[in-house]
Amino acid sequence: MDKNILGADAVGVKMILLGNEAIARGVIEAGASVVAAYPGTPSSEIVETLARLAKETKQYVEWSTNEKVAFECAVGASFLGVRSFSAMKSVGLNVAMDPLMVVNLCGVEGGFVFVVADDPNCWSTQNEQDSRMLAAAAEIPCLEPASAQEAKEMVSYAYDLSERLGRAVMIRTVTRLNHSRSIVELGPIYVKQQSPKYHRLRAGFPALPKHQRLHEEAAKLQDVMGECPFNELDMRTGARIGIVGIGNAVNFAVEAISHLGIEKEANLLKIGVINPLPVKLLKEFLRDQDVVVVFEEIEPYVENQIRSLCYDLMHKPRIVGKLSENIEIAGELTVEKAVRVLSQISKGKSDRASEESRSEENKLVLTRDTVLCAGCPHMGTFYATRRASSKTKGKVLISGDIGCYGIGVYPPYNLFDSHICMGSSIGVACGYAATGYKDGIICIIGDSTFYHSGMSALINAVFNNHNITVVILDNSIIGMTGHQPDPGTGVTATGQPTKRIELEEVVKSCGVDFVECVDAFHVKDVIKAVEMAMKHKGPSVVISRGECAIIRRKRKKDTKVNYKINIEKCDGCGVCVGLLYCPAILKEKSEYRIDKLICAGCGICSQICPKKAIEMEVVTN
């Protein structure tokens, strides 16, 4: 079915959608006019979808330079009475917390809703952050959907709630919902003239009385959220096991109940309101349970509050969850985990047979190393950086950053000595330098990450004259999250041409005296540039520029360059595998070969081979 229907007034049409696409449809149905975000898996497809449909929906959609700017952009539109939207991943909320902790006090005018996608199990994130905690810290309403259909409907509800309360509203999702597909029925599109209109000054100051007012309105918020239709209670006569499922986690509970055949034993409460929790509903539910099982991701956030409520009720059911160590604190919730927990406290059938079966299946699943794509320009820069730093006495410290090149922290690269968060490589390197470390300091950062949060750290390095070398990996795109444009591409989120921000000029304008731009696929040039940069006193920058392998492969359709290994010249030294670690180079028994289906023809391997055993061949379709 044509995905452009997502932007049309097609009431009743059913489509198979990603959770993220369903959320995007919800934003369209809610009539949001301004959308601003920074891409971050697992949230990226929400705004990608809105950007693709922007011409049809007449929404303004932008990829902002970072989450803080995106949040502020959306809030600005809301201040003028226009419905606005933002989306980010869990760690992106950290970047946006500064404006959030003031907007919660000053309130909004037009509806403002933002989605935060948490990532249980760290599928694409450096940590398991539970954003529900930050919603509670900000004292704003927070909702969590259990399905794609509910996610779509929840968006419209959130806008009505935002305008009713004059507050920002957060919707928390998890990877499993964002990236799973299910049938979603489209609803009507909200149509209302939203011309920007001046409203009274919105400011978070004076903060003290505004914070006091926030607490005074807590009872009103509790009443409003207690009526939320996304909380569902299913009570069974005589059942004494109470199961609480939070958002998407309720699906694991439902499947486990069915698997064990304990439908008559279990009462089920589905909670879609995270902050504030529906206290009256929870108290009604908790009174009649002997055992309460709490399924949620990631932290025991609701479990903690349930324990407090039971204390208030002077009722002491056995509470099973993460705090009781029946459910693992870390990692993603699964049906298997839910079955194991419920089988221990119910009369349901044993799950030992299916567990043994799954154990055998897992043995058949091969482990796979974390590697860069074949033909990735970062591989050559990794190799060159290691070569350049090896010529220096002592141990050169290398701080890494967030992006595709974050793989450099893993074996066999083992390149980074630190790897924290977006833009941190330069800041951490400043700290290394501040200690007086003399053996050399390099930080590696991507072009989009530099625009996101690296510029201020580079200015800090110049301001304080830190002796560091910054290597910027410029692949001309935001590669890790799905090839969204950044300020250096000259294209907006909706594909419109715009002024291209020249990376070299930005770096020079920050006050850096040594700036060298090299081709990432010319390894010797990169080695030379890094060596020269490290000899420079004060901050220096090397821009290693090479197009993303996936984009390059799409563009070159007619002629393909492959490489092959000349067995007569190859002595099996393993440099190509051990130092480059390209997935196209394979070792079979004692011989090396190149997989022509995977090879992208970048030629980096042929440049580093000591025996010149890797040779080029051209294949014309």
Summary of the structure (lengths in Angstrom):
residues: 621
radius of gyration: 27.0
end to end distance: 32.0
largest distance: 81.2
contacts: 2179
relative contact order: 0.08
helix: 40%
strand: 19%
